[in-house]
């Protein structure tokens, strides 16, 4: 059974070093375990590909059944006893945007430290919606604007956000923003896929206007950094960027855009897991905390 747990970690991490860290083993010890697994299975299991390791067809065929078996075994060992948060030792991996971490990360960490001091939270970069990371338990929870991830993935709305405009203090745009004045300054687009246009451009186009989007960045913090020292304009979610917008001038957009649904996603294998239920609970509590809510859409810092 220990070898199956080790194989599950190796397939999930794709690295001897990563699997060793996950199981609190040394890299040499993990390499010895991999040798034993290869002998047991009669297959190389993982082979070198550049700087990493990739699974063989046999290993790929075992992956899903192995993950289910290990999860069931872990549940069997944990039993149905009441969760003792004071003794819980576990690292949860949460995939979220920089905006979520900056706004809710401290509140979430405070909840965890108060209730389960030995729990660790690792925030992973939200570069793409990778459903396999949830299926393989490389990620415990995904938080953000989440599209279709497969029928088996659980999804729960946390809150709704809206886009607002942001410029530097003293920006010539002024306090009264019209669609025409809004479209007359250079803009920063925030897109993980590097897109230069989106719903705002569609709303402006309906008015016969085009805004000059000259820069595309992957996250809101980069957009706000550019805005601070230029005449560029950025459109960002109000609640997700409140701390990062300190010292900047925020205003309501002169065009209508749809609200953003910020959701929590997880795999159903964790539905009944007491520790994961607790994690989902403190995420909801952190997002519901009134201290995390922005006071208003308009601000000069």
FENQUI-V496545 format. One record per backbone hydrogen bond with DSSP energy under -1.0 kcal/mol. NH is the residue of the N-H (numbers start at 0). CO is the residue of the C=O. E is the energy in kcal/mol with one decimal. If there is no record, write none. Layout:
nh=NH co=CO e=E
nh=NH co=CO e=E
This chain:
nh=4 co=0 e=-2.2
nh=5 co=1 e=-2.2
nh=6 co=2 e=-2.6
nh=7 co=3 e=-2.3
nh=8 co=4 e=-1.9
nh=9 co=5 e=-2.4
nh=10 co=6 e=-2.6
nh=11 co=7 e=-1.9
nh=12 co=8 e=-2.6
nh=13 co=9 e=-2.7
nh=18 co=14 e=-2.3
nh=19 co=15 e=-2.2
nh=20 co=16 e=-2.3
nh=21 co=17 e=-2.1
nh=22 co=18 e=-1.8
nh=24 co=19 e=-3.1
nh=29 co=25 e=-2.2
nh=30 co=26 e=-2.3
nh=31 co=27 e=-2.0
nh=32 co=28 e=-2.0
nh=33 co=29 e=-2.3
nh=34 co=30 e=-1.8
nh=35 co=31 e=-1.9
nh=36 co=32 e=-2.4
nh=37 co=33 e=-2.5
nh=38 co=34 e=-1.8
nh=39 co=35 e=-2.5
nh=40 co=36 e=-3.1
nh=41 co=37 e=-1.9
nh=42 co=37 e=-1.1
nh=45 co=43 e=-3.2
nh=46 co=53 e=-2.7
nh=48 co=51 e=-2.9
nh=51 co=48 e=-1.7
nh=52 co=13 e=-1.3
nh=53 co=46 e=-2.8
nh=55 co=44 e=-2.4
nh=59 co=55 e=-2.4
nh=60 co=56 e=-2.1
nh=61 co=57 e=-1.3
nh=62 co=58 e=-1.3
nh=65 co=61 e=-2.9
nh=66 co=62 e=-2.5
nh=67 co=63 e=-2.1
nh=68 co=64 e=-2.3
nh=69 co=65 e=-2.7
nh=70 co=66 e=-2.4
nh=71 co=67 e=-2.4
nh=72 co=68 e=-2.4
nh=73 co=69 e=-2.6
nh=74 co=70 e=-2.2
nh=75 co=71 e=-2.2
nh=76 co=72 e=-2.4
nh=77 co=73 e=-2.5
nh=78 co=74 e=-2.2
nh=86 co=83 e=-1.5
nh=91 co=119 e=-2.7
nh=93 co=121 e=-2.8
nh=94 co=140 e=-2.9
nh=95 co=123 e=-1.8
nh=100 co=96 e=-2.1
nh=101 co=97 e=-2.5
nh=102 co=98 e=-1.7
nh=103 co=99 e=-3.3
nh=104 co=100 e=-1.7
nh=107 co=103 e=-2.6
nh=108 co=104 e=-2.6
nh=109 co=105 e=-2.2
nh=110 co=106 e=-2.2
nh=111 co=107 e=-2.3
nh=112 co=108 e=-2.7
nh=113 co=109 e=-2.1
nh=114 co=110 e=-2.0
nh=115 co=111 e=-3.3
nh=118 co=115 e=-2.1
nh=119 co=89 e=-2.5
nh=121 co=91 e=-3.2
nh=123 co=93 e=-2.5
nh=126 co=124 e=-1.5
nh=129 co=127 e=-1.3
nh=132 co=129 e=-1.0
nh=134 co=130 e=-2.3
nh=135 co=131 e=-2.6
nh=137 co=132 e=-1.7
nh=138 co=132 e=-2.0
nh=139 co=92 e=-2.1
nh=140 co=92 e=-1.5
nh=141 co=264 e=-2.4
nh=142 co=94 e=-3.0
nh=143 co=262 e=-2.0
nh=145 co=143 e=-1.1
nh=152 co=149 e=-1.1
nh=153 co=265 e=-2.5
nh=155 co=263 e=-2.3
nh=157 co=261 e=-3.3
nh=158 co=261 e=-1.5
nh=160 co=259 e=-2.7
nh=163 co=235 e=-2.6
nh=164 co=250 e=-2.9
nh=165 co=233 e=-2.3
nh=166 co=248 e=-2.4
nh=170 co=167 e=-1.6
nh=173 co=170 e=-1.6
nh=181 co=177 e=-2.8
nh=182 co=178 e=-1.8
nh=183 co=180 e=-1.1
nh=186 co=211 e=-2.7
nh=187 co=232 e=-2.6
nh=188 co=214 e=-3.3
nh=190 co=216 e=-3.0
nh=193 co=190 e=-1.3
nh=201 co=197 e=-1.7
nh=202 co=198 e=-2.2
nh=203 co=199 e=-2.2
nh=204 co=200 e=-2.5
nh=205 co=201 e=-1.5
nh=206 co=203 e=-1.4
nh=207 co=204 e=-1.7
nh=208 co=203 e=-2.6
nh=212 co=210 e=-1.0
nh=213 co=186 e=-1.5
nh=214 co=186 e=-1.3
nh=216 co=188 e=-2.9
nh=222 co=218 e=-1.4
nh=223 co=219 e=-2.6
nh=224 co=220 e=-2.0
nh=225 co=221 e=-1.8
nh=226 co=222 e=-2.2
nh=227 co=223 e=-1.9
nh=229 co=226 e=-1.2
nh=232 co=185 e=-2.0
nh=233 co=165 e=-2.0
nh=235 co=163 e=-2.3
nh=237 co=161 e=-2.9
nh=244 co=240 e=-1.6
nh=245 co=242 e=-1.3
nh=247 co=244 e=-2.5
nh=248 co=166 e=-2.7
nh=249 co=298 e=-3.3
nh=250 co=164 e=-2.2
nh=259 co=160 e=-3.0
nh=261 co=158 e=-2.7
nh=262 co=143 e=-2.8
nh=263 co=155 e=-3.2
nh=264 co=141 e=-3.0
nh=265 co=153 e=-1.7
nh=269 co=266 e=-2.1
nh=270 co=267 e=-1.8
nh=276 co=272 e=-2.6
nh=277 co=273 e=-2.1
nh=278 co=274 e=-2.1
nh=279 co=275 e=-2.6
nh=280 co=276 e=-1.9
nh=281 co=277 e=-2.2
nh=282 co=278 e=-1.9
nh=283 co=279 e=-2.0
nh=284 co=280 e=-2.2
nh=285 co=281 e=-2.4
nh=286 co=282 e=-2.0
nh=287 co=283 e=-1.6
nh=291 co=288 e=-1.8
nh=292 co=289 e=-1.3
nh=298 co=249 e=-1.2
